[in-house]
Amino acid sequence: MSKKKIFLAAAIVVLVVAAGCLWYFRHYFTGTSSAPVDAKANVDFSIEDIHSSVDRDGDGVDD
């Protein structure tokens, strides 16, 4: 192989590794859309909880 092909292959590997590192640590950059989101509850949206009288075992599915 020529030196040019080896240099090009090494540059591609370095760029892929750098892109992988940026993707892995994306949560540490402010303003990214992939930042963790706090969990919401029904109370946050003014939705009342409905408890079924038919659900006997408490698994959330009417029996």
Sequence and secondary structure as in RCSB ss.txt:
>XXXX:A:sequence
MSKKKIFLAAAIVVLVVAAGCLWYFRHYFTGTSSAPVDAKANVDFSIEDIHSSVDRDGDGVDD
>XXXX:A:secstr
  HHHHHHHHHHHHHHHHHHHHHHTGGGSTT TTS      GGGGT      SS SSSSSS  
